[in-house]
Every structure is written in C-alpha cells, then in structure tokens.
C-alpha cells in the first residue's frame, strides 16, 4: 500500500506532509489545513482494501461522529472521499498510545515493575469511560476500544480516544450477508456472534483494557490467534480468564476483581448498564484503596 504520491498533495482542505503511521487498511499522514493554520492527522483508507459495505459505513459513521466535542475524544474536522480512497481529517494528538506503555512495562528488568501504576490506570480508565458516556448519550458507540486507540496527549497528560466512526472500516470484514466489527481480544460476545451491539459492548472492551493495564498480560488460555480467543470466549464464557487481577498484581485489592469481571460479564445485561455506573465503582475503589498512593506517570 504505497501512497507516497499523495505527499505534498491536497486531500480535502488538508495538505499531506509526511506519513505518520500505518495499519493493515489505512495510512495516517501528518497534514496542515492552511485555511485554519492547523496541524491535523489525515487517515487515508484505500477503497481497494475495503468492502463496499465498510466504505459506506465509514463515511456515514465518521460524519455522525464529527458532532462529538469532548476533551478525551479526538475531534473529526473533515470527512470526504475520492474515487480511490476515503479520508478523515482529525485532531493531531502527539503522544504514545496505551499499548506503548504496556509494551515498555512488559520489558522491565525488574518483575515487580512490570505493572502500570494502579492509581494512574484507574484515573485513565475513568476519563475514557467519561468520554464514552458522553458519546453513548448521543447514541454513538465506538465498537473498537483497545489500547492502540487510546493516546496519551503529552501536552495535557490526558487520554484521547481515536477512531470514533472509523472502527467499522478499519476492522470489518464481510461474510455472506453480514459484517462483524471489532478487534477479537476486546470484542464482546455479542459482537463475535454478529448480534446488534450497544454501549455495553464498549463497556466490555473497556473492561478488557482495564484488566490488561492492571496486569500487563491478560491471563488467557494458550492460543495462537486472536480468532481463537474469540471462539474460546464463546465456549468458556465467564471462565475465559483463568486468573483474577488481584492474583497477578498483588497491589490490587480483591474488590477490583469484582469491578473488572462485572464489566466482562458474558451476558450484556449483567454488565454495568452504562459507563456512569462503571465510573462510580472505580471512584469508590479510588477512595477506599488508592487515596494514599502517590501520583505517577503511566510508565
């Protein structure tokens, strides 16, 4: 997927400057909007890598997500398309992703340092849930919450959620007549079964992400692919994770186990009904168990 010919060219109202990052179906460029003197990120999604249904969905949903205005959600400035690709110009966030922090923690030479600070982890998840709650109240569900979609802005030290409205394209595939969206390790069971999803799918994914941040490596059964995780999730249900967070990270109180596993309930009706309920539980845990811990950076 070589789109170097676009550098220096105008896409919508943005001039592409350099490639910033790439995934399996999209390339992100640093760009500049000369009319507003604003630096932006432009995600290019070539039509050759998308199903027709995915291409239609991303345009519709990115336009819908453009109404979102929240300090923890990357703002979408422009959505457009050409014969060759769909593009989304969005807020340029400078900073590492949560997966970067997790990867560095896993490599620490001291085993006891291979965990992210619990106090900072809970603080980040509360902010993510606050942003999701705002979006859910506007009937917008992300459907692909995961550490790579959360950046920590180095300027203001807060998490920023990426890809609202873009998830159906970047991770969708078309079957006979249906389309599944999501990233397997974080997908709720109803997503795997291609059933209708609502805000509780985002709550499930955030629960997986919280679990991963607390223990660094999810205690999953031995498997070789993400798709196998999906199949085991349906087979094992509540028994998918064979250890509790507090059994891996000894700095955690067992109350955190209850919080995490409620978010990860196989039945969506047994999860938190909304993000605000999830936030309330985490704030109560903060007050009871984290008040005396010093503030730390994620690493």
C-alpha positions as CSV (number, residue, x, y, z in Angstrom):
1,X,0.0,0.0,0.0
2,X,2.1,2.9,-1.3
3,X,0.5,6.3,-1.1
4,X,3.8,8.3,-1.1
5,X,2.5,10.1,-4.3
6,X,0.0,11.9,-2.0
7,X,2.7,13.7,0.0
8,X,2.5,17.4,-0.9
9,X,-0.9,17.0,-2.4
10,X,-4.2,18.4,-1.1
11,X,-6.7,16.0,0.3
12,X,-9.9,17.9,1.1
13,X,-8.7,21.1,2.6
14,X,-5.5,19.5,4.1
15,X,-2.1,19.3,2.5
16,X,-0.4,16.0,3.4
17,X,3.2,16.5,4.8
18,X,4.5,13.0,5.7
19,X,3.5,9.6,6.7
20,X,2.9,9.2,10.4
21,X,1.7,5.6,10.9
22,X,0.1,2.8,9.1
23,X,-2.1,-0.2,9.7
24,X,-3.4,-3.1,7.6
25,X,-6.1,-1.0,5.9
26,X,-5.2,2.6,6.5
27,X,-2.3,5.1,6.5
28,X,-2.2,8.2,8.7
29,X,-0.4,11.3,7.5
30,X,0.6,14.5,9.2
31,X,-1.1,17.3,7.4
32,X,-1.8,21.0,7.5
33,X,-5.0,22.9,6.9
34,X,-3.8,26.2,5.6
35,X,-7.1,28.0,5.9
36,X,-7.2,27.5,9.7
37,X,-3.4,27.3,10.1
38,X,-4.0,24.0,11.9
39,X,-1.9,20.8,12.0
40,X,-4.1,17.7,11.7
41,X,-3.8,13.9,11.1
42,X,-5.4,12.6,7.9
43,X,-6.4,8.9,7.8
44,X,-6.5,7.5,4.2
45,X,-8.5,4.3,3.6
46,X,-8.0,2.9,0.1
47,X,-11.1,1.6,-1.5
48,X,-9.2,-1.5,-2.8
49,X,-8.8,-2.7,0.9
50,X,-12.5,-2.1,1.9
51,X,-15.7,-3.9,1.2
52,X,-18.4,-1.7,-0.4
53,X,-20.4,-2.0,2.8
54,X,-17.5,-1.0,5.0
55,X,-16.8,2.0,2.8
56,X,-20.4,3.2,3.0
57,X,-20.5,2.7,6.8
58,X,-17.3,4.6,7.5
59,X,-18.5,7.7,5.6
60,X,-21.8,7.7,7.4
61,X,-20.5,7.0,10.8
62,X,-17.5,9.3,10.6
63,X,-19.8,12.1,9.6
64,X,-22.0,11.3,12.6
65,X,-19.0,11.1,15.0
66,X,-17.9,14.6,13.7
67,X,-20.5,16.1,16.1
68,X,-18.6,14.9,19.1
69,X,-16.9,17.5,21.1
70,X,-15.2,16.2,24.3
71,X,-11.7,16.7,25.7
72,X,-11.0,13.0,25.7
73,X,-12.1,12.3,22.1
74,X,-10.1,13.2,19.0
75,X,-12.1,15.8,17.0
76,X,-13.0,14.9,13.5
77,X,-12.6,18.0,11.2
78,X,-13.5,16.7,7.8
79,X,-14.7,13.6,6.1
80,X,-14.5,13.0,2.3
81,X,-13.9,10.6,-0.5
82,X,-12.4,10.3,-3.9
83,X,-12.5,7.5,-6.5
84,X,-9.5,5.9,-4.8
85,X,-10.0,6.4,-1.1
86,X,-12.0,7.7,1.8
87,X,-10.3,10.2,4.1
88,X,-10.9,11.5,7.6
89,X,-9.0,14.6,8.9
90,X,-8.9,14.7,12.7
91,X,-7.2,16.3,15.6
92,X,-3.5,15.6,15.7
93,X,-2.6,14.0,19.1
94,X,1.1,14.0,20.0
95,X,1.9,11.2,22.4
96,X,2.3,7.5,22.9
97,X,-0.6,5.0,22.9
98,X,-1.5,2.8,25.9
99,X,-0.1,-0.2,24.0
100,X,3.3,1.6,24.0
101,X,3.1,1.9,27.8
102,X,2.1,-1.7,28.2
103,X,4.9,-2.9,25.9
104,X,7.5,-1.0,27.8
105,X,6.2,-2.2,31.2
106,X,6.4,-5.9,30.0
107,X,10.1,-5.4,29.2
108,X,11.1,-4.0,32.6
109,X,14.1,-5.9,34.0
110,X,12.5,-5.9,37.5
111,X,9.4,-8.2,37.6
112,X,7.7,-6.0,40.2
113,X,7.9,-3.1,37.9
114,X,6.1,-4.8,35.0
115,X,2.8,-3.3,36.0
116,X,1.4,0.2,35.3
117,X,0.7,2.3,38.4
118,X,-2.8,1.3,39.6
119,X,-3.7,4.9,40.6
120,X,-2.9,6.3,37.2
121,X,-4.5,3.3,35.4
122,X,-7.8,3.9,37.2
123,X,-7.6,7.6,36.5
124,X,-7.1,7.0,32.8
125,X,-10.0,4.4,32.6
126,X,-12.4,6.8,34.4
127,X,-11.6,9.5,31.8
128,X,-12.1,7.0,28.9
129,X,-15.4,6.0,30.4
130,X,-16.5,9.6,30.8
131,X,-15.8,10.2,27.1
132,X,-17.7,7.0,26.1
133,X,-20.6,8.0,28.3
134,X,-20.8,11.4,26.5
135,X,-20.8,9.6,23.1
136,X,-23.3,7.0,24.2
137,X,-25.8,9.7,25.3
138,X,-25.7,10.9,21.7
139,X,-26.3,7.3,20.5
140,X,-22.8,6.8,19.2
141,X,-21.0,3.5,20.0
142,X,-17.3,3.2,19.3
143,X,-17.1,-0.7,18.9
144,X,-13.3,-0.9,18.8
145,X,-12.0,0.3,22.2
146,X,-8.4,-1.0,22.7
147,X,-5.1,0.3,23.9
148,X,-3.9,1.2,20.4
149,X,-6.9,3.5,20.0
150,X,-6.1,5.5,23.2
151,X,-3.3,8.0,23.0
152,X,-1.9,9.9,26.0
153,X,-1.5,13.6,24.9
154,X,1.9,14.7,26.0
155,X,0.8,18.3,26.3
156,X,-2.1,17.9,28.7
157,X,-1.4,14.3,30.0
158,X,-4.9,13.0,29.3
159,X,-6.1,10.0,27.3
160,X,-7.6,10.8,23.9
161,X,-9.8,8.2,22.1
162,X,-9.2,7.8,18.4
163,X,-11.3,6.4,15.6
164,X,-14.9,7.2,16.6
165,X,-16.9,6.4,13.4
166,X,-13.9,4.7,11.7
167,X,-13.9,1.3,13.5
168,X,-16.4,-0.3,11.1
169,X,-13.9,0.2,8.2
170,X,-10.5,-0.4,9.8
171,X,-11.5,-3.8,11.3
172,X,-14.5,-5.0,9.3
173,X,-14.9,-8.0,7.1
174,X,-17.8,-9.1,5.0
175,X,-19.3,-12.6,5.2
176,X,-22.2,-13.8,3.1
177,X,-24.5,-11.0,4.1
178,X,-23.2,-9.6,7.4
179,X,-20.3,-7.6,8.7
180,X,-18.5,-8.0,12.1
181,X,-16.7,-5.1,13.6
182,X,-14.1,-5.0,16.4
183,X,-10.7,-6.4,17.4
184,X,-11.1,-10.0,18.6
185,X,-9.4,-9.9,22.0
186,X,-11.6,-6.9,23.0
187,X,-14.8,-7.8,21.3
188,X,-17.9,-8.5,23.4
189,X,-19.5,-11.9,22.9
190,X,-22.5,-10.3,21.1
191,X,-20.1,-8.7,18.6
192,X,-18.5,-12.1,17.9
193,X,-21.9,-13.5,17.2
194,X,-22.7,-10.6,14.9
195,X,-25.7,-9.6,17.0
196,X,-26.8,-5.9,17.5
197,X,-24.5,-4.1,19.9
198,X,-25.0,-1.1,22.1
199,X,-23.0,0.8,24.7
200,X,-22.4,-2.4,26.7
201,X,-20.0,-3.6,24.0
202,X,-17.8,-0.6,24.7
203,X,-18.1,-1.3,28.4
204,X,-16.9,-4.9,27.8
205,X,-13.9,-3.7,25.7
206,X,-13.0,-1.1,28.4
207,X,-13.2,-3.9,31.0
208,X,-10.7,-5.9,28.9
209,X,-8.5,-2.9,28.6
210,X,-8.6,-2.2,32.3
211,X,-7.7,-5.8,33.1
212,X,-4.8,-5.6,30.7
213,X,-3.5,-2.4,32.2
214,X,-3.7,-3.8,35.7
215,X,-1.8,-7.0,34.9
216,X,0.1,-6.1,31.7
217,X,-0.5,-9.5,30.1
218,X,-4.1,-10.9,30.0
219,X,-4.4,-14.4,31.6
220,X,-5.9,-16.1,28.6
221,X,-5.7,-19.8,27.7
222,X,-2.9,-20.8,25.4
223,X,-3.9,-19.9,21.8
224,X,-2.2,-18.9,18.7
225,X,-4.5,-16.4,17.1
226,X,-6.9,-13.6,18.1
227,X,-9.7,-15.6,16.3
228,X,-9.1,-18.5,18.7
229,X,-9.6,-16.1,21.6
230,X,-13.0,-15.2,20.1
231,X,-14.0,-18.8,19.8
232,X,-12.9,-19.6,23.4
233,X,-14.8,-16.6,24.7
234,X,-18.0,-18.1,23.4
235,X,-17.1,-21.6,24.7
236,X,-15.7,-20.7,28.1
237,X,-17.9,-17.7,28.8
238,X,-17.1,-16.5,32.3
239,X,-14.2,-18.8,32.6
240,X,-12.2,-17.3,29.7
241,X,-9.7,-15.6,32.1
242,X,-8.1,-18.2,34.3
243,X,-6.8,-15.8,36.9
244,X,-8.1,-12.7,38.8
245,X,-6.4,-9.3,38.6
246,X,-5.5,-9.4,42.3
247,X,-3.9,-12.9,41.9
248,X,-1.4,-11.4,39.4
249,X,-0.9,-7.9,40.6
250,X,-0.6,-8.1,44.4
251,X,-1.0,-4.4,44.9
252,X,-4.7,-4.8,44.0
253,X,-7.5,-5.3,46.4
254,X,-9.9,-8.1,45.6
255,X,-12.7,-5.5,45.1
256,X,-11.0,-4.8,41.8
257,X,-11.7,-8.3,40.7
258,X,-15.5,-7.8,41.1
259,X,-15.3,-4.5,39.2
260,X,-13.4,-6.0,36.2
261,X,-15.5,-9.2,36.0
262,X,-18.8,-7.3,36.1
263,X,-17.7,-5.3,33.1
264,X,-16.6,-8.6,31.5
265,X,-19.9,-10.5,32.0
266,X,-20.7,-12.8,29.1
267,X,-24.3,-11.6,29.3
268,X,-24.5,-7.9,28.4
269,X,-27.5,-7.5,30.8
270,X,-25.2,-8.5,33.7
271,X,-22.6,-5.8,32.9
272,X,-22.7,-2.2,34.0
273,X,-25.8,-0.7,32.5
274,X,-23.9,2.4,31.5
275,X,-20.4,4.0,31.8
276,X,-21.5,6.2,34.7
277,X,-22.2,3.1,36.8
278,X,-18.7,1.8,35.9
279,X,-17.2,5.1,36.9
280,X,-19.0,5.2,40.2
281,X,-17.5,1.8,41.1
282,X,-14.0,2.9,40.1
283,X,-14.2,6.1,42.1
284,X,-15.4,4.2,45.2
285,X,-12.3,1.9,44.7
286,X,-10.1,5.0,44.4
287,X,-11.5,6.4,47.7
288,X,-11.1,3.2,49.6
289,X,-7.8,1.9,48.3
290,X,-5.8,4.5,46.3
291,X,-6.1,7.7,48.2
292,X,-2.7,7.4,49.8
293,X,-0.8,6.3,46.7
294,X,1.4,8.9,45.1
295,X,0.7,10.3,41.7
296,X,2.8,8.6,39.0
297,X,3.1,8.7,35.2
298,X,1.8,5.7,33.4
299,X,5.4,4.4,33.0
